[in-house]
């Protein structure tokens, strides 16, 4: 298990490292959380997020 998760903004492509221990409820297979808009790109509308494994395959949030 890795000790961090990559946060990725799908709009501006900015990436940031997120400590896995900050949110222990995220499954171990999640390597990246892709957001439709990061805090810098947020325009006040509802954003979405997708959980991805190390191969880029989407992981269910259920």
N, C-alpha and C positions, 0 to 999 in steps of 0.2 A: 504494500500500500504506500502511495506517495503521501508526503506530508503537506502538500499544497494542491490547490485547484487553480486553473487558469480562468480568469474572467475575461471574456472577449465581447467587445461591442461590435455588432454586425454593421452599424452605420459608419463609424469613424475608424474602425479596426484597432482601436486602442486595446491593449491587453494589460492585465494586472494580476499579480499573484495574490491568492486568498488562502489563508491558513485553514487547513482542513479541520483542525481542532476547534475553530470558532463556530462551526456548525456540524456537530457530530451526527446529525440526522441525514446528512447527504451520503448516499451509498458509496462504498469504496470504489466501485467501478467508474464513477464519474470523474473524468479528468479535466473537463472544460464546461463552464457554464456560459452559454452564448446568450447575450441580451440583445434585444432589438435596438435599444438605445441605452447608453450609459448615463451617468449623472451629468456629464458635460453636454450630451446630445438631447437630453430630455426636453421635450416641448410641451409637457403637461398632459399629454395623451397617455393612455394605458400602453405599457410596453409588454413584451413577452420574453420568456426565457426558455431555453432548451438545454437539457443536460446531455452531454456527449461523453462517450468512453474514449479511451486512448486512440482508437481507430477512427474516430469521428462519427461513429454510429450513435443515433439518438437513444437515450436511456429513458424508460418510462418514469414519470414522477409519481406514479400511483403507489 
